[in-house]
Amino acid sequence: MLINTIMRSSIILFLIALSGCAVNPVTGESDFVLMSEDEEISIGRQNHAKIIQQYGLYENPALQEYVQKVGDKLAAKSHRSNLIFRFTVLDSHEINAFALPGGYIYITRGLLAYLSNEAELAAVLGHEIGHVTARHAVRQQSTAAATGLLAAVLASQAGFNGAGDLLNTIGTALVRGYGRDNELESDRLGAEYLAKTGYDPLAMIEVIKVLKNQEIYDKALAKKEGREPNAYHGVFATHPENDKRLQEVIGRAKQLQTQSSRNNNNRVSFLRNLEGVVFGEGEKQGIVRGNKFYHHELNIKLDLPRNWRIKNQANSIIAIAPGNKGLLQISAADINKRITPKQFLKQRLKLSNLKHGESFQSNSLRGYTAVSSVSRTVYGTRLMRFVVIYKNNTAWIFQGLAKDKNAPYQFDAEIINTARSFRSLTSAERNKAKPRRIHIITAKKDTRFAKLAKESQLGPNAEAQLRLLNKLYPEGEPTVGTPLKIIQ
């Protein structure tokens, strides 16, 4: 045990020595970090391409330039103005914003849609700049690395691997997510940068209200759909108006505010740049309308099971049965070799235990279907239905299963029917494969969300979505003469 104590102390002293020269740009105090600023920038640079590959760059140069311009003003007033910050709009309908080390900051068009003015955009970017200036990701990584190193030494001294696994798990739990204190620090820093740049720091609270209303809406929707709700901002259990700590940190920034900046939200400029932005799925992801999926670029259309919840992801479509009782996933892969659909199942998908196999045809396209026992599904080991359909040089893979182990074929008909519906688009369907876009109108005396919802084709939750888009959730109605976001 004495050796363990000495080793532990030596490692801690070594790590402290490494971090002694690292000064936190925000506090001016010594920070525990295990990488230089150049290494931090390198991590951001290397992962930037991966982020673009995963989400896609939103192809709107004017909007990209506008967001960069707003971000540049904030970054110039930050604690790390020596960095060149890069602000990127991602082609994703997710409601999200995040930062990589070294000054790479991202906001999705999905989040942009729910903001109301330039000050709120600045608040989102300022919050993410705060994560970079305070080096939250770097400090998190350093803590994880140190925990892993200490665990490895203790495990080797103990003579077994279990201690290492246990301590690594504990370390991961300790540093997972930025946590409430770091998020509050980023809100404080973002509000400070807002005030110094001429925006109202209270825009930070307005953004958190937007995210909190999204959370409230999604909880109600998740209960109806029988799923777990999504989390936004994640660390505020109460509404921001009732959060005393949040009010305090934003309040401090108001002392830096000038009289001329109190109404400087640049709403007209923001809405002008938001006009025509894609809402929901884009052409590159394919479009879901009700239970039908259209993809203009890939020239495909299919009918998904009715009343199933659809998740249109970057590389697949997932349909979830009511009550989470079954799943269907649809994906695509290059064929590469001249093999049959049956051989594709065996060679490419590595399925050696095919049962009830037979040839399959969908609108003149050839394929093959079979069932196979698959371990480690979300439900455990289950029988899974596979269908592979060839279209040109692409294999389309349908795989579905039931949660109930005693009823493996419960959703077999839905899976087969979805695969049979797979075909090329007709000329009339090509218009349906185009995305919806945001348009700005002026509210009139008779403008009501119920009427706008019917015209939007947003589906059964259109009215709630339109209220969320216009910060009038849950029961507000438009005021005559005000700008209003609609979806067409």
Secondary structure, DSSP 8 states (H G I E B T S, - for coil): -HHHHHHHHHHHHHHHHHHTT-B-TTT-SB---SS-HHHHHHHHHHHHHHHHHHH-B---HHHHHHHHHHHHHHHHTSTTTTS--EEEEES--S--EEEETTTEEEEEHHHHTT--SHHHHHHHHHHHHHHHHTTHHHHHHHHHHHHHHHHHHHHHHHTSSHHHHHHHHHHHHHHSS-HHHHHHHHHHHHHHHHHHHTS-TTHHHHHHHHHHHHHHHHHHHHHHHTS----SSSS--S-GGG-HHHHHHHHHHHTT--GGGTT---HHHHHHHHTT-EESS-TTT-EEETTEEEETTTTEEEE--TT-EEEE-SS-EEEE-GGG-EEEEEEEEE--S---HHHHHHHTS-----EEEEEEEETTEEEEEEEEEEEEETTEEEEEEEEEEEETTEEEEEEEEES-TT-TTTTHHHHHHHHHT-B---HHHHGGGS-EEEEEEE--TT--HHHHHHHHT--TTHHHHHHHHTT-TTT----TT-EEEEE-
